[in-house]
Amino acid sequence: MDKKFKECSEKLRKLVSDIQGAPYPGNVDDELYYIWYEHVQRSAMECYEFLDEYFPTDQKDISKALDNIAD
């Protein structure tokens, strides 16, 4: 497996794991949610930075796809 692909896969798995660990909305206090949110944001930024650095030609397609999802 290509080193960059393996690293990307590991980062994405970590991000998905972080998202799955989200506190349940009915049981959330502000501090617990804040800790979880900061952790997920860090993982997401690592993924985006990795994609921007190693897959710059794909970034436009990824950004476009994310924009379409948000709409």
Long-range contacts (C-beta under 8 A, 24 or more apart in sequence): 4-54, 7-50, 8-47, 8-50, 8-51, 8-54, 8-55, 11-43, 11-46, 11-47, 11-50, 12-47, 14-43, 14-46, 15-40, 15-43, 15-44, 15-46, 15-47, 18-43
